[in-house]
Amino acid sequence: AQSVTQLGSHVSVSEGALVLLRCNYSSSVPPYLFWYVQYPNQGLQLLLKYTTGATLVKGINGFEAEFKKSETSFHLTKPSAHMSDAAEYFCAVSLTGSNYKLTFGKGTLLTVNP
Amino acid sequence: GAGVSQSPSNKVTEKGKDVELRCDPISGHTALYWYRQRLGQGLEFLIYFQGNSAPDKSGLPSDRFSAERTGESVSTLTIQRTQQEDSAVYLCASSGTGGNTEAFFGQGTRLTVV
């Protein structure tokens, strides 16, 4: 079975600073990895995903994430935070095979300070 | 429709009453998920349907909770004898075939038990 751990339920950064949201996973087979974002009072939407190929994945709004198999990590980064990035971010994992249930982390709330 | 549709969008019910929440997934999506999101908290997995396989009910918090899905279409989440701690946003998501496909979320049903 797979699992996801997001370190830090709340991250606060200043506008213009680096954003780093941590995600570690465990799975018995190569995973598929996702980051979702939930803006205030909105539904979840996909930010980016890793399936196969290049381990550095670029998403919307300047975010990117790198799949590091040796570290079982898929951390989300953005070089320069913007006020509009304030939201809750969820990391998720699914597997190959017939039972590919998507498993989510608990989420990290990002606050951006002016 | 083009996206996942949930109804009602808001529901206020008295403690002890039963409620039914409906989810219309994206046409053709074989996987369907229900999650719960309490105020200020992350996603809590409830139940997962995948095609004709037996659903994964491991996240249902008590026997007051049940869900059904008709084939690969509509799903209904039922909460019997509602309690105040059931107050939350209930999110439905659907995804296509394969673990490399992302889940698409509905806007959720905000349930308030008074």
Contacts between the chains, C-beta under 8 A, distances in Angstrom:
chain1	res1	chain2	res2	distance
A	9	B	42	7.6
A	32	B	99	4.9
A	32	B	100	4.8
A	34	B	102	5.9
A	36	B	105	7.9
A	42	B	107	7.8
A	43	B	91	7.3
A	43	B	105	4.6
A	43	B	106	6.4
A	43	B	107	4.8
A	43	B	108	6.4
A	44	B	91	7.2
A	44	B	93	7.5
A	44	B	105	4.3
A	45	B	105	7.3
A	46	B	102	4.7
A	49	B	100	7.5
A	49	B	102	5.8
A	51	B	100	4.0
A	52	B	100	7.7
A	88	B	42	7.8
A	90	B	42	7.2
A	90	B	43	6.3
A	92	B	103	7.8
A	94	B	99	3.9
A	94	B	100	7.6
A	95	B	99	5.3
A	96	B	99	5.6
A	97	B	99	7.2
A	98	B	50	8.0
A	98	B	53	7.9
A	99	B	50	6.6
A	99	B	53	7.4
A	100	B	31	7.5
A	100	B	50	7.8
A	100	B	98	6.6
A	100	B	99	3.1
A	101	B	31	7.6
A	101	B	33	7.9
A	101	B	48	5.0
A	101	B	50	7.2
A	101	B	56	6.3
A	102	B	31	7.7
A	102	B	33	6.8
A	102	B	93	7.8
A	102	B	95	6.8
A	102	B	99	7.8
A	102	B	103	5.3
A	103	B	45	7.3
A	104	B	35	7.5
A	104	B	42	7.4
A	104	B	43	4.7
A	104	B	45	7.0
A	105	B	42	7.1
A	106	B	41	7.7
A	106	B	42	3.5
A	106	B	43	7.2
A	107	B	42	3.7
A	107	B	43	6.4
